[in-house]
Amino acid sequence: MTDDARPGGIRRSARVVCVDDEGAALLLLHHWSAPGVPPRWLTIGGGIEPGETEREAALRELLEETGRTAPASALVGPVRRLRQPTPPGHRYDALDMTTFVWRTPRFEADPSGREPGERASIVEERWWRADEIAASDEAFDREDVAGTLALLAGASPQPGERVRVRASKWDGSRHWEHDAIALGSDAEGVWLGAPGGSTVYRRPGLEPFSGVEPMLTLVPHRPLAMLEGTWALVHWFPGSPAELYVDVATPPTLIGRRDGWVLEYTDLDLDVVRDPGGEARIVDEDELALHAERMGYPAWVRERAETTAAALLGAAQRGSAPGEAARAAWLAALADRSDRRA
């Protein structure tokens, strides 16, 4: 397991969530931080070596830490990409984790291929279900595994439930954040609403403010694999100069946690905007160029962002943007729910 740190103390990591027929995940109990810090349950994985792809690293780590081999095609994903802060005393500031899923019959891990440091660090292996993790007082890297198991479960919020919308940038820094209300779902995805005048929007560097117009958001249905999903979050602002505003982003993920629902996505700079007269355009192309270099976007991520923006622009110009036909009905549902809450 070779460390590959970028300037700034960020370690690129490939993870494998091994999931058995009961939906349980194999976790390893690691001493992965400073001496004296309690061990934590982690998924299979480790650093990406120079010249190695994320999938190659995931397969190598699977073999090293469990003794198991899998064909490259058996790894589903990547399913998630997350920048995760490390515990106090860890030699890196954070991990850039790219996660794959391997569905497999339950097996017993073979530790014979582990490197000396791994043999000293890993003290136990166990298969955990999501409900067992939620009920346990043991230390987990919960974002590492719980978020992926929630994604596998495929649930979505019920109408009326609150959803925390949380965006970040590729380097893990916070971006926009606000609360929304689940309205329901249709063939295109899950619809959220944010009432005008009472929804508070927050972004680092800005004073919190309330939106004037209501906002209707379509979260496109996504398959498990990121590359098969829609890389966009679609917003409708009726009565606004920008009636359609689409964030080009990694596939938005709805995850149910003990404290409620969260919608998470990584903003990829480009936006497609259309005014009420039907004129549409792509904005923030200069921001994409800047952040791609500064934050180290992989080439495939930048290509996906640009391809997505071009496709969305064409749809917006034709009047066939995501949610175009259904938005009026969902806007009425938001207005009805807002009236009942008033």
Contacts in CASP RR format, 6 or more apart in sequence:
PFRMAT RR
TARGET T0000
AUTHOR 0000-0000-0000
METHOD contacts of the structure
MODEL  1
MTDDARPGGIRRSARVVCVDDEGAALLLLHHWSAPGVPPRWLTIGGGIEP
GETEREAALRELLEETGRTAPASALVGPVRRLRQPTPPGHRYDALDMTTF
VWRTPRFEADPSGREPGERASIVEERWWRADEIAASDEAFDREDVAGTLA
LLAGASPQPGERVRVRASKWDGSRHWEHDAIALGSDAEGVWLGAPGGSTV
YRRPGLEPFSGVEPMLTLVPHRPLAMLEGTWALVHWFPGSPAELYVDVAT
PPTLIGRRDGWVLEYTDLDLDVVRDPGGEARIVDEDELALHAERMGYPAW
VRERAETTAAALLGAAQRGSAPGEAARAAWLAALADRSDRRA
1 46 0 8 1.000
1 47 0 8 1.000
1 61 0 8 1.000
1 64 0 8 1.000
1 115 0 8 1.000
1 118 0 8 1.000
2 47 0 8 1.000
2 49 0 8 1.000
2 50 0 8 1.000
3 11 0 8 1.000
3 47 0 8 1.000
4 11 0 8 1.000
4 12 0 8 1.000
4 47 0 8 1.000
4 48 0 8 1.000
4 49 0 8 1.000
4 50 0 8 1.000
5 11 0 8 1.000
5 92 0 8 1.000
6 12 0 8 1.000
8 93 0 8 1.000
9 92 0 8 1.000
9 93 0 8 1.000
9 94 0 8 1.000
10 83 0 8 1.000
10 92 0 8 1.000
10 93 0 8 1.000
10 94 0 8 1.000
10 95 0 8 1.000
10 96 0 8 1.000
11 47 0 8 1.000
11 92 0 8 1.000
11 94 0 8 1.000
11 95 0 8 1.000
11 96 0 8 1.000
12 47 0 8 1.000
12 48 0 8 1.000
12 95 0 8 1.000
12 96 0 8 1.000
12 98 0 8 1.000
13 45 0 8 1.000
13 46 0 8 1.000
13 47 0 8 1.000
13 48 0 8 1.000
13 95 0 8 1.000
13 96 0 8 1.000
13 97 0 8 1.000
13 98 0 8 1.000
14 45 0 8 1.000
14 46 0 8 1.000
14 47 0 8 1.000
14 48 0 8 1.000
14 54 0 8 1.000
14 55 0 8 1.000
14 57 0 8 1.000
14 58 0 8 1.000
14 61 0 8 1.000
14 97 0 8 1.000
14 98 0 8 1.000
14 99 0 8 1.000
14 100 0 8 1.000
15 43 0 8 1.000
15 44 0 8 1.000
15 45 0 8 1.000
15 46 0 8 1.000
15 58 0 8 1.000
15 61 0 8 1.000
15 97 0 8 1.000
15 98 0 8 1.000
15 99 0 8 1.000
15 100 0 8 1.000
15 144 0 8 1.000
16 43 0 8 1.000
16 44 0 8 1.000
16 45 0 8 1.000
16 58 0 8 1.000
16 61 0 8 1.000
16 62 0 8 1.000
16 75 0 8 1.000
16 99 0 8 1.000
16 100 0 8 1.000
16 101 0 8 1.000
16 102 0 8 1.000
17 25 0 8 1.000
17 43 0 8 1.000
17 44 0 8 1.000
17 79 0 8 1.000
17 99 0 8 1.000
17 100 0 8 1.000
17 101 0 8 1.000
17 102 0 8 1.000
17 145 0 8 1.000
17 148 0 8 1.000
17 149 0 8 1.000
18 25 0 8 1.000
18 26 0 8 1.000
18 43 0 8 1.000
18 44 0 8 1.000
18 62 0 8 1.000
18 66 0 8 1.000
18 102 0 8 1.000
18 104 0 8 1.000
19 25 0 8 1.000
19 101 0 8 1.000
19 102 0 8 1.000
19 103 0 8 1.000
19 104 0 8 1.000
19 149 0 8 1.000
19 152 0 8 1.000
20 26 0 8 1.000
20 103 0 8 1.000
20 104 0 8 1.000
20 105 0 8 1.000
20 106 0 8 1.000
20 127 0 8 1.000
21 105 0 8 1.000
21 106 0 8 1.000
22 106 0 8 1.000
22 129 0 8 1.000
23 129 0 8 1.000
23 130 0 8 1.000
23 149 0 8 1.000
23 152 0 8 1.000
24 106 0 8 1.000
24 127 0 8 1.000
24 128 0 8 1.000
24 129 0 8 1.000
24 132 0 8 1.000
25 43 0 8 1.000
25 127 0 8 1.000
25 128 0 8 1.000
25 129 0 8 1.000
25 145 0 8 1.000
25 148 0 8 1.000
25 149 0 8 1.000
26 43 0 8 1.000
26 44 0 8 1.000
26 66 0 8 1.000
26 106 0 8 1.000
26 107 0 8 1.000
26 109 0 8 1.000
26 125 0 8 1.000
26 126 0 8 1.000
26 127 0 8 1.000
27 41 0 8 1.000
27 42 0 8 1.000
27 43 0 8 1.000
27 125 0 8 1.000
27 126 0 8 1.000
27 127 0 8 1.000
27 128 0 8 1.000
27 140 0 8 1.000
27 145 0 8 1.000
28 41 0 8 1.000
28 42 0 8 1.000
28 43 0 8 1.000
28 44 0 8 1.000
28 65 0 8 1.000
28 109 0 8 1.000
28 122 0 8 1.000
28 124 0 8 1.000
28 125 0 8 1.000
29 39 0 8 1.000
29 40 0 8 1.000
29 41 0 8 1.000
29 42 0 8 1.000
29 122 0 8 1.000
29 123 0 8 1.000
29 124 0 8 1.000
29 125 0 8 1.000
29 126 0 8 1.000
30 39 0 8 1.000
30 40 0 8 1.000
30 41 0 8 1.000
30 42 0 8 1.000
30 121 0 8 1.000
30 122 0 8 1.000
30 123 0 8 1.000
31 37 0 8 1.000
31 39 0 8 1.000
31 120 0 8 1.000
31 121 0 8 1.000
31 123 0 8 1.000
32 39 0 8 1.000
32 40 0 8 1.000
32 42 0 8 1.000
32 87 0 8 1.000
32 90 0 8 1.000
32 121 0 8 1.000
33 40 0 8 1.000
33 86 0 8 1.000
33 87 0 8 1.000
33 88 0 8 1.000
33 89 0 8 1.000
33 90 0 8 1.000
34 87 0 8 1.000
34 88 0 8 1.000
34 89 0 8 1.000
34 90 0 8 1.000
37 87 0 8 1.000
37 88 0 8 1.000
37 89 0 8 1.000
38 139 0 8 1.000
39 123 0 8 1.000
39 139 0 8 1.000
40 87 0 8 1.000
40 139 0 8 1.000
40 140 0 8 1.000
40 141 0 8 1.000
41 126 0 8 1.000
41 128 0 8 1.000
41 138 0 8 1.000
41 139 0 8 1.000
41 140 0 8 1.000
41 141 0 8 1.000
41 145 0 8 1.000
42 141 0 8 1.000
42 144 0 8 1.000
42 145 0 8 1.000
43 99 0 8 1.000
43 141 0 8 1.000
43 144 0 8 1.000
43 145 0 8 1.000
43 148 0 8 1.000
44 61 0 8 1.000
44 62 0 8 1.000
44 65 0 8 1.000
44 66 0 8 1.000
45 57 0 8 1.000
45 58 0 8 1.000
45 61 0 8 1.000
45 62 0 8 1.000
45 65 0 8 1.000
46 57 0 8 1.000
46 61 0 8 1.000
47 57 0 8 1.000
47 61 0 8 1.000
48 54 0 8 1.000
48 57 0 8 1.000
49 57 0 8 1.000
49 60 0 8 1.000
52 60 0 8 1.000
54 78 0 8 1.000
54 98 0 8 1.000
54 100 0 8 1.000
55 72 0 8 1.000
55 75 0 8 1.000
55 100 0 8 1.000
56 72 0 8 1.000
58 75 0 8 1.000
58 98 0 8 1.000
58 100 0 8 1.000
59 69 0 8 1.000
59 70 0 8 1.000
59 72 0 8 1.000
59 75 0 8 1.000
62 68 0 8 1.000
62 69 0 8 1.000
62 70 0 8 1.000
62 102 0 8 1.000
63 69 0 8 1.000
63 113 0 8 1.000
64 113 0 8 1.000
64 114 0 8 1.000
64 115 0 8 1.000
64 118 0 8 1.000
65 109 0 8 1.000
65 111 0 8 1.000
65 113 0 8 1.000
65 114 0 8 1.000
65 118 0 8 1.000
65 122 0 8 1.000
66 107 0 8 1.000
66 109 0 8 1.000
66 110 0 8 1.000
67 109 0 8 1.000
67 110 0 8 1.000
67 112 0 8 1.000
67 113 0 8 1.000
68 104 0 8 1.000
68 107 0 8 1.000
68 109 0 8 1.000
68 110 0 8 1.000
70 102 0 8 1.000
70 104 0 8 1.000
74 102 0 8 1.000
74 103 0 8 1.000
75 100 0 8 1.000
75 101 0 8 1.000
75 102 0 8 1.000
76 100 0 8 1.000
76 101 0 8 1.000
76 102 0 8 1.000
76 103 0 8 1.000
76 224 0 8 1.000
76 225 0 8 1.000
77 99 0 8 1.000
77 100 0 8 1.000
77 101 0 8 1.000
77 224 0 8 1.000
77 225 0 8 1.000
77 226 0 8 1.000
77 227 0 8 1.000
78 98 0 8 1.000
78 99 0 8 1.000
78 100 0 8 1.000
78 225 0 8 1.000
78 226 0 8 1.000
78 227 0 8 1.000
79 99 0 8 1.000
79 100 0 8 1.000
79 101 0 8 1.000
79 148 0 8 1.000
79 151 0 8 1.000
79 224 0 8 1.000
79 225 0 8 1.000
79 226 0 8 1.000
80 97 0 8 1.000
80 98 0 8 1.000
80 99 0 8 1.000
80 147 0 8 1.000
80 148 0 8 1.000
80 151 0 8 1.000
80 226 0 8 1.000
80 253 0 8 1.000
81 96 0 8 1.000
81 97 0 8 1.000
81 98 0 8 1.000
81 99 0 8 1.000
81 226 0 8 1.000
81 250 0 8 1.000
81 266 0 8 1.000
82 96 0 8 1.000
82 97 0 8 1.000
82 99 0 8 1.000
82 143 0 8 1.000
82 144 0 8 1.000
83 94 0 8 1.000
83 95 0 8 1.000
83 96 0 8 1.000
83 97 0 8 1.000
83 168 0 8 1.000
83 171 0 8 1.000
83 172 0 8 1.000
84 94 0 8 1.000
84 95 0 8 1.000
84 97 0 8 1.000
84 141 0 8 1.000
84 143 0 8 1.000
84 144 0 8 1.000
85 93 0 8 1.000
85 94 0 8 1.000
86 92 0 8 1.000
86 93 0 8 1.000
86 94 0 8 1.000
86 95 0 8 1.000
94 172 0 8 1.000
97 144 0 8 1.000
99 144 0 8 1.000
99 148 0 8 1.000
101 148 0 8 1.000
101 152 0 8 1.000
101 224 0 8 1.000
106 127 0 8 1.000
108 125 0 8 1.000
109 125 0 8 1.000
111 119 0 8 1.000
111 122 0 8 1.000
114 122 0 8 1.000
128 136 0 8 1.000
128 145 0 8 1.000
130 146 0 8 1.000
130 149 0 8 1.000
130 150 0 8 1.000
130 153 0 8 1.000
133 140 0 8 1.000
133 142 0 8 1.000
133 145 0 8 1.000
133 146 0 8 1.000
133 149 0 8 1.000
134 146 0 8 1.000
134 258 0 8 1.000
140 146 0 8 1.000
146 257 0 8 1.000
147 255 0 8 1.000
150 255 0 8 1.000
150 256 0 8 1.000
150 257 0 8 1.000
151 224 0 8 1.000
151 253 0 8 1.000
151 255 0 8 1.000
152 224 0 8 1.000
155 256 0 8 1.000
156 182 0 8 1.000
156 184 0 8 1.000
156 185 0 8 1.000
156 190 0 8 1.000
156 254 0 8 1.000
157 163 0 8 1.000
157 182 0 8 1.000
157 190 0 8 1.000
157 254 0 8 1.000
157 256 0 8 1.000
157 261 0 8 1.000
158 182 0 8 1.000
158 184 0 8 1.000
159 182 0 8 1.000
159 183 0 8 1.000
159 184 0 8 1.000
160 181 0 8 1.000
160 182 0 8 1.000
160 183 0 8 1.000
160 337 0 8 1.000
161 181 0 8 1.000
161 182 0 8 1.000
161 260 0 8 1.000
161 261 0 8 1.000
162 179 0 8 1.000
162 180 0 8 1.000
162 181 0 8 1.000
162 182 0 8 1.000
162 260 0 8 1.000
162 261 0 8 1.000
163 179 0 8 1.000
163 180 0 8 1.000
163 181 0 8 1.000
163 182 0 8 1.000
163 192 0 8 1.000
163 254 0 8 1.000
163 261 0 8 1.000
163 262 0 8 1.000
163 263 0 8 1.000
164 177 0 8 1.000
164 179 0 8 1.000
164 260 0 8 1.000
164 261 0 8 1.000
164 262 0 8 1.000
164 263 0 8 1.000
165 176 0 8 1.000
165 177 0 8 1.000
165 178 0 8 1.000
165 179 0 8 1.000
165 180 0 8 1.000
165 192 0 8 1.000
165 217 0 8 1.000
165 262 0 8 1.000
165 263 0 8 1.000
166 174 0 8 1.000
166 177 0 8 1.000
166 262 0 8 1.000
166 263 0 8 1.000
166 264 0 8 1.000
167 174 0 8 1.000
167 175 0 8 1.000
167 176 0 8 1.000
167 177 0 8 1.000
167 247 0 8 1.000
167 249 0 8 1.000
167 264 0 8 1.000
167 265 0 8 1.000
167 266 0 8 1.000
167 267 0 8 1.000
168 174 0 8 1.000
168 175 0 8 1.000
168 264 0 8 1.000
168 265 0 8 1.000
168 266 0 8 1.000
168 267 0 8 1.000
169 175 0 8 1.000
169 266 0 8 1.000
169 267 0 8 1.000
169 291 0 8 1.000
169 295 0 8 1.000
170 266 0 8 1.000
170 268 0 8 1.000
170 291 0 8 1.000
170 295 0 8 1.000
170 296 0 8 1.000
170 297 0 8 1.000
170 301 0 8 1.000
171 294 0 8 1.000
171 295 0 8 1.000
172 266 0 8 1.000
173 204 0 8 1.000
174 203 0 8 1.000
174 204 0 8 1.000
175 203 0 8 1.000
175 204 0 8 1.000
175 267 0 8 1.000
176 201 0 8 1.000
176 202 0 8 1.000
176 203 0 8 1.000
176 267 0 8 1.000
177 201 0 8 1.000
177 202 0 8 1.000
177 203 0 8 1.000
178 194 0 8 1.000
178 199 0 8 1.000
178 200 0 8 1.000
178 201 0 8 1.000
178 202 0 8 1.000
179 194 0 8 1.000
179 199 0 8 1.000
179 200 0 8 1.000
180 192 0 8 1.000
180 193 0 8 1.000
180 194 0 8 1.000
180 199 0 8 1.000
180 215 0 8 1.000
180 217 0 8 1.000
180 263 0 8 1.000
181 192 0 8 1.000
181 193 0 8 1.000
181 194 0 8 1.000
181 195 0 8 1.000
181 334 0 8 1.000
181 337 0 8 1.000
182 190 0 8 1.000
182 191 0 8 1.000
182 192 0 8 1.000
182 193 0 8 1.000
182 261 0 8 1.000
183 191 0 8 1.000
183 192 0 8 1.000
183 193 0 8 1.000
183 330 0 8 1.000
183 333 0 8 1.000
183 334 0 8 1.000
183 337 0 8 1.000
184 190 0 8 1.000
184 191 0 8 1.000
184 330 0 8 1.000
184 333 0 8 1.000
185 191 0 8 1.000
186 326 0 8 1.000
188 218 0 8 1.000
188 220 0 8 1.000
188 221 0 8 1.000
188 322 0 8 1.000
188 323 0 8 1.000
188 326 0 8 1.000
189 218 0 8 1.000
189 219 0 8 1.000
189 220 0 8 1.000
189 221 0 8 1.000
190 218 0 8 1.000
190 219 0 8 1.000
190 221 0 8 1.000
190 254 0 8 1.000
191 216 0 8 1.000
191 217 0 8 1.000
191 218 0 8 1.000
191 219 0 8 1.000
191 326 0 8 1.000
191 330 0 8 1.000
191 333 0 8 1.000
192 216 0 8 1.000
192 217 0 8 1.000
192 219 0 8 1.000
192 263 0 8 1.000
193 214 0 8 1.000
193 215 0 8 1.000
193 216 0 8 1.000
193 217 0 8 1.000
193 330 0 8 1.000
193 334 0 8 1.000
194 211 0 8 1.000
194 214 0 8 1.000
194 215 0 8 1.000
194 216 0 8 1.000
194 217 0 8 1.000
195 214 0 8 1.000
195 334 0 8 1.000
195 338 0 8 1.000
195 341 0 8 1.000
196 210 0 8 1.000
196 211 0 8 1.000
196 212 0 8 1.000
196 213 0 8 1.000
196 214 0 8 1.000
196 215 0 8 1.000
196 338 0 8 1.000
197 210 0 8 1.000
197 211 0 8 1.000
197 212 0 8 1.000
198 210 0 8 1.000
199 210 0 8 1.000
199 211 0 8 1.000
199 215 0 8 1.000
200 208 0 8 1.000
200 209 0 8 1.000
200 210 0 8 1.000
200 211 0 8 1.000
201 208 0 8 1.000
201 209 0 8 1.000
201 210 0 8 1.000
201 211 0 8 1.000
202 208 0 8 1.000
213 237 0 8 1.000
213 238 0 8 1.000
213 239 0 8 1.000
213 240 0 8 1.000
214 237 0 8 1.000
214 238 0 8 1.000
214 331 0 8 1.000
214 334 0 8 1.000
214 335 0 8 1.000
214 338 0 8 1.000
215 235 0 8 1.000
215 236 0 8 1.000
215 237 0 8 1.000
216 235 0 8 1.000
216 236 0 8 1.000
216 237 0 8 1.000
216 238 0 8 1.000
216 327 0 8 1.000
216 330 0 8 1.000
216 331 0 8 1.000
216 334 0 8 1.000
217 233 0 8 1.000
217 234 0 8 1.000
217 235 0 8 1.000
217 236 0 8 1.000
218 233 0 8 1.000
218 234 0 8 1.000
218 235 0 8 1.000
218 236 0 8 1.000
218 322 0 8 1.000
218 323 0 8 1.000
218 327 0 8 1.000
219 233 0 8 1.000
219 252 0 8 1.000
219 254 0 8 1.000
219 263 0 8 1.000
220 229 0 8 1.000
220 230 0 8 1.000
220 232 0 8 1.000
220 234 0 8 1.000
220 251 0 8 1.000
220 252 0 8 1.000
220 322 0 8 1.000
221 230 0 8 1.000
222 228 0 8 1.000
222 229 0 8 1.000
222 230 0 8 1.000
222 251 0 8 1.000
222 252 0 8 1.000
222 253 0 8 1.000
223 229 0 8 1.000
226 250 0 8 1.000
226 251 0 8 1.000
227 304 0 8 1.000
229 251 0 8 1.000
230 251 0 8 1.000
230 308 0 8 1.000
230 322 0 8 1.000
231 248 0 8 1.000
231 249 0 8 1.000
231 250 0 8 1.000
231 251 0 8 1.000
231 268 0 8 1.000
231 304 0 8 1.000
231 305 0 8 1.000
231 308 0 8 1.000
232 246 0 8 1.000
232 247 0 8 1.000
232 248 0 8 1.000
232 249 0 8 1.000
232 308 0 8 1.000
232 312 0 8 1.000
232 322 0 8 1.000
233 246 0 8 1.000
233 247 0 8 1.000
233 249 0 8 1.000
233 252 0 8 1.000
233 265 0 8 1.000
234 244 0 8 1.000
234 246 0 8 1.000
234 321 0 8 1.000
234 322 0 8 1.000
234 323 0 8 1.000
235 244 0 8 1.000
235 245 0 8 1.000
235 246 0 8 1.000
235 247 0 8 1.000
236 243 0 8 1.000
236 244 0 8 1.000
236 245 0 8 1.000
236 323 0 8 1.000
236 327 0 8 1.000
236 331 0 8 1.000
237 243 0 8 1.000
237 244 0 8 1.000
237 245 0 8 1.000
238 331 0 8 1.000
239 276 0 8 1.000
241 275 0 8 1.000
241 276 0 8 1.000
242 273 0 8 1.000
242 274 0 8 1.000
242 275 0 8 1.000
243 274 0 8 1.000
243 275 0 8 1.000
243 276 0 8 1.000
244 272 0 8 1.000
244 273 0 8 1.000
244 274 0 8 1.000
244 280 0 8 1.000
244 316 0 8 1.000
244 321 0 8 1.000
245 271 0 8 1.000
245 272 0 8 1.000
245 273 0 8 1.000
246 271 0 8 1.000
246 272 0 8 1.000
246 273 0 8 1.000
246 312 0 8 1.000
246 316 0 8 1.000
246 321 0 8 1.000
246 322 0 8 1.000
247 265 0 8 1.000
247 267 0 8 1.000
247 271 0 8 1.000
248 267 0 8 1.000
248 268 0 8 1.000
248 269 0 8 1.000
248 270 0 8 1.000
248 271 0 8 1.000
248 272 0 8 1.000
248 305 0 8 1.000
248 308 0 8 1.000
248 309 0 8 1.000
248 312 0 8 1.000
249 265 0 8 1.000
249 266 0 8 1.000
249 267 0 8 1.000
249 268 0 8 1.000
250 265 0 8 1.000
250 266 0 8 1.000
250 268 0 8 1.000
251 265 0 8 1.000
252 263 0 8 1.000
252 264 0 8 1.000
252 265 0 8 1.000
253 263 0 8 1.000
253 264 0 8 1.000
253 265 0 8 1.000
254 261 0 8 1.000
254 262 0 8 1.000
254 263 0 8 1.000
255 261 0 8 1.000
255 262 0 8 1.000
255 263 0 8 1.000
255 264 0 8 1.000
256 262 0 8 1.000
268 288 0 8 1.000
268 297 0 8 1.000
268 301 0 8 1.000
268 305 0 8 1.000
269 284 0 8 1.000
269 287 0 8 1.000
269 288 0 8 1.000
269 291 0 8 1.000
269 305 0 8 1.000
270 282 0 8 1.000
270 283 0 8 1.000
270 284 0 8 1.000
270 285 0 8 1.000
270 287 0 8 1.000
270 288 0 8 1.000
270 305 0 8 1.000
270 306 0 8 1.000
270 308 0 8 1.000
270 309 0 8 1.000
271 282 0 8 1.000
271 283 0 8 1.000
271 284 0 8 1.000
271 309 0 8 1.000
272 280 0 8 1.000
272 281 0 8 1.000
272 282 0 8 1.000
272 283 0 8 1.000
272 309 0 8 1.000
272 312 0 8 1.000
272 313 0 8 1.000
272 316 0 8 1.000
272 321 0 8 1.000
273 280 0 8 1.000
273 281 0 8 1.000
273 282 0 8 1.000
273 283 0 8 1.000
274 280 0 8 1.000
274 281 0 8 1.000
274 316 0 8 1.000
274 317 0 8 1.000
274 321 0 8 1.000
278 316 0 8 1.000
278 317 0 8 1.000
278 319 0 8 1.000
280 313 0 8 1.000
280 314 0 8 1.000
280 316 0 8 1.000
280 317 0 8 1.000
281 313 0 8 1.000
282 309 0 8 1.000
282 310 0 8 1.000
282 313 0 8 1.000
288 302 0 8 1.000
288 305 0 8 1.000
288 306 0 8 1.000
291 297 0 8 1.000
292 302 0 8 1.000
297 305 0 8 1.000
312 321 0 8 1.000
312 322 0 8 1.000
315 321 0 8 1.000
315 322 0 8 1.000
315 324 0 8 1.000
END
